[in-house]
Amino acid sequence: MTVYLNEAVKEQPIQTLETILAGMNGIERALVDLEDGEVKIEYNENQLSQEKIMDKILQNGFHVKK
């Protein structure tokens, strides 16, 4: 899945995001592009849904780019 986050263009928020995602069972990998805030997340669909991942990201203060 790919999402674009407003905060994913600076080092500190990216580290926070990576920590959040790493703590979720089923997340396999997350790649962040600093230039445009693109976050590519690879996950096990048997353990997690896109909705649960997005809920966790939003609950931690991140904002999806419109």
Backbone atoms as SQL, in Angstrom:
CREATE TABLE atoms (id INTEGER PRIMARY KEY, chain TEXT, resi INTEGER, resn TEXT, atom TEXT, x REAL, y REAL, z REAL);
INSERT INTO atoms VALUES
  (1, 'A', 1, 'MET', 'N', 0.841, -1.174, 0.000),
  (2, 'A', 1, 'MET', 'CA', 0.000, 0.000, 0.000),
  (3, 'A', 1, 'MET', 'C', 0.882, 1.231, 0.000),
  (4, 'A', 2, 'THR', 'N', 0.393, 2.309, -0.571),
  (5, 'A', 2, 'THR', 'CA', 1.146, 3.564, -0.630),
  (6, 'A', 2, 'THR', 'C', 0.276, 4.691, -0.097),
  (7, 'A', 3, 'VAL', 'N', 0.855, 5.490, 0.795),
  (8, 'A', 3, 'VAL', 'CA', 0.177, 6.680, 1.304),
  (9, 'A', 3, 'VAL', 'C', 1.146, 7.852, 1.225),
  (10, 'A', 4, 'TYR', 'N', 0.593, 9.025, 1.171),
  (11, 'A', 4, 'TYR', 'CA', 1.399, 10.249, 1.171),
  (12, 'A', 4, 'TYR', 'C', 1.070, 11.009, 2.444),
  (13, 'A', 5, 'LEU', 'N', 2.094, 11.282, 3.252),
  (14, 'A', 5, 'LEU', 'CA', 1.893, 11.942, 4.537),
  (15, 'A', 5, 'LEU', 'C', 2.595, 13.291, 4.555),
  (16, 'A', 6, 'ASN', 'N', 1.899, 14.299, 5.075),
  (17, 'A', 6, 'ASN', 'CA', 2.472, 15.644, 5.157),
  (18, 'A', 6, 'ASN', 'C', 3.778, 15.661, 5.949),
  (19, 'A', 7, 'GLU', 'N', 3.828, 14.892, 7.024),
  (20, 'A', 7, 'GLU', 'CA', 4.977, 14.936, 7.932),
  (21, 'A', 7, 'GLU', 'C', 6.153, 14.076, 7.490),
  (22, 'A', 8, 'ALA', 'N', 5.974, 13.267, 6.459),
  (23, 'A', 8, 'ALA', 'CA', 7.011, 12.308, 6.071),
  (24, 'A', 8, 'ALA', 'C', 8.070, 12.927, 5.166),
  (25, 'A', 9, 'VAL', 'N', 8.424, 14.168, 5.442),
  (26, 'A', 9, 'VAL', 'CA', 9.478, 14.836, 4.680),
  (27, 'A', 9, 'VAL', 'C', 10.610, 15.309, 5.600),
  (28, 'A', 10, 'LYS', 'N', 10.496, 14.999, 6.882),
  (29, 'A', 10, 'LYS', 'CA', 11.522, 15.380, 7.856),
  (30, 'A', 10, 'LYS', 'C', 11.953, 14.141, 8.638),
  (31, 'A', 11, 'GLU', 'N', 13.194, 14.144, 9.071),
  (32, 'A', 11, 'GLU', 'CA', 13.798, 12.970, 9.699),
  (33, 'A', 11, 'GLU', 'C', 13.065, 12.491, 10.955),
  (34, 'A', 12, 'GLN', 'N', 12.769, 13.406, 11.894),
  (35, 'A', 12, 'GLN', 'CA', 12.164, 12.991, 13.161),
  (36, 'A', 12, 'GLN', 'C', 10.794, 12.338, 12.986),
  (37, 'A', 13, 'PRO', 'N', 9.869, 12.939, 12.231),
  (38, 'A', 13, 'PRO', 'CA', 8.577, 12.274, 12.051),
  (39, 'A', 13, 'PRO', 'C', 8.713, 10.914, 11.350),
  (40, 'A', 14, 'ILE', 'N', 9.675, 10.806, 10.460),
  (41, 'A', 14, 'ILE', 'CA', 9.869, 9.527, 9.760),
  (42, 'A', 14, 'ILE', 'C', 10.328, 8.465, 10.740),
  (43, 'A', 15, 'GLN', 'N', 11.234, 8.811, 11.629),
  (44, 'A', 15, 'GLN', 'CA', 11.682, 7.852, 12.640),
  (45, 'A', 15, 'GLN', 'C', 10.520, 7.418, 13.519),
  (46, 'A', 16, 'THR', 'N', 9.676, 8.366, 13.901),
  (47, 'A', 16, 'THR', 'CA', 8.494, 8.044, 14.708),
  (48, 'A', 16, 'THR', 'C', 7.572, 7.103, 13.951),
  (49, 'A', 17, 'LEU', 'N', 7.327, 7.412, 12.687),
  (50, 'A', 17, 'LEU', 'CA', 6.466, 6.567, 11.858),
  (51, 'A', 17, 'LEU', 'C', 7.029, 5.157, 11.726),
  (52, 'A', 18, 'GLU', 'N', 8.327, 5.055, 11.497),
  (53, 'A', 18, 'GLU', 'CA', 8.955, 3.740, 11.362),
  (54, 'A', 18, 'GLU', 'C', 8.831, 2.931, 12.647),
  (55, 'A', 19, 'THR', 'N', 8.962, 3.602, 13.789),
  (56, 'A', 19, 'THR', 'CA', 8.817, 2.925, 15.086),
  (57, 'A', 19, 'THR', 'C', 7.388, 2.419, 15.265),
  (58, 'A', 20, 'ILE', 'N', 6.416, 3.250, 14.901),
  (59, 'A', 20, 'ILE', 'CA', 5.004, 2.867, 15.014),
  (60, 'A', 20, 'ILE', 'C', 4.723, 1.645, 14.145),
  (61, 'A', 21, 'LEU', 'N', 5.166, 1.704, 12.897),
  (62, 'A', 21, 'LEU', 'CA', 4.897, 0.607, 11.968),
  (63, 'A', 21, 'LEU', 'C', 5.637, -0.663, 12.365),
  (64, 'A', 22, 'ALA', 'N', 6.866, -0.527, 12.840),
  (65, 'A', 22, 'ALA', 'CA', 7.646, -1.695, 13.244),
  (66, 'A', 22, 'ALA', 'C', 6.992, -2.421, 14.418),
  (67, 'A', 23, 'GLY', 'N', 6.215, -1.687, 15.223),
  (68, 'A', 23, 'GLY', 'CA', 5.555, -2.277, 16.381),
  (69, 'A', 23, 'GLY', 'C', 4.270, -3.018, 16.039),
  (70, 'A', 24, 'MET', 'N', 3.869, -2.961, 14.785),
  (71, 'A', 24, 'MET', 'CA', 2.632, -3.634, 14.375),
  (72, 'A', 24, 'MET', 'C', 2.951, -5.004, 13.785),
  (73, 'A', 25, 'ASN', 'N', 2.316, -6.033, 14.329),
  (74, 'A', 25, 'ASN', 'CA', 2.505, -7.370, 13.777),
  (75, 'A', 25, 'ASN', 'C', 1.946, -7.423, 12.368),
  (76, 'A', 26, 'GLY', 'N', 2.744, -7.917, 11.441),
  (77, 'A', 26, 'GLY', 'CA', 2.295, -8.042, 10.066),
  (78, 'A', 26, 'GLY', 'C', 2.946, -7.048, 9.118),
  (79, 'A', 27, 'ILE', 'N', 3.555, -5.984, 9.663),
  (80, 'A', 27, 'ILE', 'CA', 4.272, -5.033, 8.809),
  (81, 'A', 27, 'ILE', 'C', 5.596, -5.673, 8.427),
  (82, 'A', 28, 'GLU', 'N', 5.848, -5.759, 7.128),
  (83, 'A', 28, 'GLU', 'CA', 7.087, -6.365, 6.659),
  (84, 'A', 28, 'GLU', 'C', 8.156, -5.328, 6.345),
  (85, 'A', 29, 'ARG', 'N', 7.715, -4.200, 5.748),
  (86, 'A', 29, 'ARG', 'CA', 8.688, -3.171, 5.388),
  (87, 'A', 29, 'ARG', 'C', 7.968, -1.863, 5.107),
  (88, 'A', 30, 'ALA', 'N', 8.640, -0.758, 5.418),
  (89, 'A', 30, 'ALA', 'CA', 8.110, 0.571, 5.096),
  (90, 'A', 30, 'ALA', 'C', 9.241, 1.393, 4.493),
  (91, 'A', 31, 'LEU', 'N', 8.985, 1.948, 3.322),
  (92, 'A', 31, 'LEU', 'CA', 9.968, 2.787, 2.644),
  (93, 'A', 31, 'LEU', 'C', 9.403, 4.195, 2.504),
  (94, 'A', 32, 'VAL', 'N', 10.212, 5.194, 2.864),
  (95, 'A', 32, 'VAL', 'CA', 9.751, 6.579, 2.839),
  (96, 'A', 32, 'VAL', 'C', 10.578, 7.372, 1.834),
  (97, 'A', 33, 'ASP', 'N', 9.891, 8.148, 1.002),
  (98, 'A', 33, 'ASP', 'CA', 10.534, 9.055, 0.060),
  (99, 'A', 33, 'ASP', 'C', 10.434, 10.464, 0.633),
  (100, 'A', 34, 'LEU', 'N', 11.568, 11.012, 1.055),
  (101, 'A', 34, 'LEU', 'CA', 11.597, 12.339, 1.691),
  (102, 'A', 34, 'LEU', 'C', 11.108, 13.458, 0.783),
  (103, 'A', 35, 'GLU', 'N', 11.282, 13.312, -0.514),
  (104, 'A', 35, 'GLU', 'CA', 10.946, 14.403, -1.431),
  (105, 'A', 35, 'GLU', 'C', 9.460, 14.714, -1.464),
  (106, 'A', 36, 'ASP', 'N', 8.632, 13.672, -1.476),
  (107, 'A', 36, 'ASP', 'CA', 7.196, 13.926, -1.613),
  (108, 'A', 36, 'ASP', 'C', 6.340, 13.338, -0.495),
  (109, 'A', 37, 'GLY', 'N', 6.973, 12.753, 0.520),
  (110, 'A', 37, 'GLY', 'CA', 6.221, 12.205, 1.643),
  (111, 'A', 37, 'GLY', 'C', 5.554, 10.879, 1.344),
  (112, 'A', 38, 'GLU', 'N', 5.996, 10.214, 0.281),
  (113, 'A', 38, 'GLU', 'CA', 5.408, 8.927, -0.093),
  (114, 'A', 38, 'GLU', 'C', 5.910, 7.838, 0.854),
  (115, 'A', 39, 'VAL', 'N', 4.982, 7.044, 1.356),
  (116, 'A', 39, 'VAL', 'CA', 5.326, 5.937, 2.246),
  (117, 'A', 39, 'VAL', 'C', 4.767, 4.652, 1.628),
  (118, 'A', 40, 'LYS', 'N', 5.663, 3.742, 1.277),
  (119, 'A', 40, 'LYS', 'CA', 5.251, 2.446, 0.737),
  (120, 'A', 40, 'LYS', 'C', 5.350, 1.430, 1.866),
  (121, 'A', 41, 'ILE', 'N', 4.250, 0.759, 2.117),
  (122, 'A', 41, 'ILE', 'CA', 4.193, -0.185, 3.232),
  (123, 'A', 41, 'ILE', 'C', 3.880, -1.566, 2.695),
  (124, 'A', 42, 'GLU', 'N', 4.760, -2.517, 3.012),
  (125, 'A', 42, 'GLU', 'CA', 4.507, -3.911, 2.667),
  (126, 'A', 42, 'GLU', 'C', 4.069, -4.614, 3.949),
  (127, 'A', 43, 'TYR', 'N', 2.976, -5.349, 3.846),
  (128, 'A', 43, 'TYR', 'CA', 2.438, -5.990, 5.042),
  (129, 'A', 43, 'TYR', 'C', 1.780, -7.318, 4.677),
  (130, 'A', 44, 'ASN', 'N', 1.564, -8.140, 5.687),
  (131, 'A', 44, 'ASN', 'CA', 0.913, -9.436, 5.522),
  (132, 'A', 44, 'ASN', 'C', -0.597, -9.227, 5.630),
  (133, 'A', 45, 'GLU', 'N', -1.288, -9.419, 4.523),
  (134, 'A', 45, 'GLU', 'CA', -2.737, -9.176, 4.499),
  (135, 'A', 45, 'GLU', 'C', -3.521, -10.132, 5.384),
  (136, 'A', 46, 'ASN', 'N', -2.906, -11.231, 5.782),
  (137, 'A', 46, 'ASN', 'CA', -3.567, -12.171, 6.686),
  (138, 'A', 46, 'ASN', 'C', -3.543, -11.672, 8.130),
  (139, 'A', 47, 'GLN', 'N', -2.659, -10.734, 8.429),
  (140, 'A', 47, 'GLN', 'CA', -2.530, -10.226, 9.793),
  (141, 'A', 47, 'GLN', 'C', -3.085, -8.813, 9.964),
  (142, 'A', 48, 'LEU', 'N', -3.047, -8.018, 8.908),
  (143, 'A', 48, 'LEU', 'CA', -3.422, -6.604, 8.998),
  (144, 'A', 48, 'LEU', 'C', -4.255, -6.191, 7.801),
  (145, 'A', 49, 'SER', 'N', -5.044, -5.143, 7.996),
  (146, 'A', 49, 'SER', 'CA', -5.777, -4.547, 6.877),
  (147, 'A', 49, 'SER', 'C', -5.242, -3.134, 6.656),
  (148, 'A', 50, 'GLN', 'N', -5.465, -2.593, 5.467),
  (149, 'A', 50, 'GLN', 'CA', -5.060, -1.211, 5.196),
  (150, 'A', 50, 'GLN', 'C', -5.740, -0.264, 6.171),
  (151, 'A', 51, 'GLU', 'N', -6.985, -0.560, 6.501),
  (152, 'A', 51, 'GLU', 'CA', -7.736, 0.292, 7.424),
  (153, 'A', 51, 'GLU', 'C', -7.062, 0.363, 8.795),
  (154, 'A', 52, 'LYS', 'N', -6.607, -0.778, 9.314),
  (155, 'A', 52, 'LYS', 'CA', -5.947, -0.791, 10.627),
  (156, 'A', 52, 'LYS', 'C', -4.639, -0.018, 10.583),
  (157, 'A', 53, 'ILE', 'N', -3.899, -0.155, 9.490),
  (158, 'A', 53, 'ILE', 'CA', -2.635, 0.567, 9.359),
  (159, 'A', 53, 'ILE', 'C', -2.904, 2.067, 9.316),
  (160, 'A', 54, 'MET', 'N', -3.873, 2.487, 8.512),
  (161, 'A', 54, 'MET', 'CA', -4.202, 3.913, 8.412),
  (162, 'A', 54, 'MET', 'C', -4.695, 4.458, 9.742),
  (163, 'A', 55, 'ASP', 'N', -5.530, 3.704, 10.448),
  (164, 'A', 55, 'ASP', 'CA', -6.018, 4.146, 11.759),
  (165, 'A', 55, 'ASP', 'C', -4.845, 4.414, 12.704),
  (166, 'A', 56, 'LYS', 'N', -3.880, 3.505, 12.716),
  (167, 'A', 56, 'LYS', 'CA', -2.714, 3.631, 13.599),
  (168, 'A', 56, 'LYS', 'C', -1.888, 4.864, 13.224),
  (169, 'A', 57, 'ILE', 'N', -1.690, 5.088, 11.926),
  (170, 'A', 57, 'ILE', 'CA', -0.924, 6.245, 11.460),
  (171, 'A', 57, 'ILE', 'C', -1.626, 7.536, 11.868),
  (172, 'A', 58, 'LEU', 'N', -2.932, 7.609, 11.627),
  (173, 'A', 58, 'LEU', 'CA', -3.695, 8.828, 11.937),
  (174, 'A', 58, 'LEU', 'C', -3.794, 9.075, 13.440),
  (175, 'A', 59, 'GLN', 'N', -3.921, 8.007, 14.222),
  (176, 'A', 59, 'GLN', 'CA', -4.004, 8.144, 15.683),
  (177, 'A', 59, 'GLN', 'C', -2.729, 8.746, 16.263),
  (178, 'A', 60, 'ASN', 'N', -1.632, 8.609, 15.537),
  (179, 'A', 60, 'ASN', 'CA', -0.352, 9.110, 16.025),
  (180, 'A', 60, 'ASN', 'C', 0.005, 10.481, 15.460),
  (181, 'A', 61, 'GLY', 'N', -0.995, 11.186, 14.926),
  (182, 'A', 61, 'GLY', 'CA', -0.809, 12.577, 14.550),
  (183, 'A', 61, 'GLY', 'C', -0.317, 12.839, 13.139),
  (184, 'A', 62, 'PHE', 'N', -0.289, 11.836, 12.302),
  (185, 'A', 62, 'PHE', 'CA', 0.120, 12.048, 10.926),
  (186, 'A', 62, 'PHE', 'C', -1.097, 12.436, 10.091),
  (187, 'A', 63, 'HIS', 'N', -0.856, 13.163, 9.005),
  (188, 'A', 63, 'HIS', 'CA', -1.939, 13.648, 8.155),
  (189, 'A', 63, 'HIS', 'C', -1.692, 13.227, 6.715),
  (190, 'A', 64, 'VAL', 'N', -2.690, 12.636, 6.099),
  (191, 'A', 64, 'VAL', 'CA', -2.594, 12.203, 4.707),
  (192, 'A', 64, 'VAL', 'C', -2.707, 13.435, 3.811),
  (193, 'A', 65, 'LYS', 'N', -1.822, 13.484, 2.818),
  (194, 'A', 65, 'LYS', 'CA', -1.879, 14.584, 1.860),
  (195, 'A', 65, 'LYS', 'C', -3.121, 14.432, 1.011),
  (196, 'A', 66, 'LYS', 'N', -3.773, 15.541, 0.736),
  (197, 'A', 66, 'LYS', 'CA', -5.000, 15.538, -0.089),
  (198, 'A', 66, 'LYS', 'C', -4.645, 15.625, -1.548);
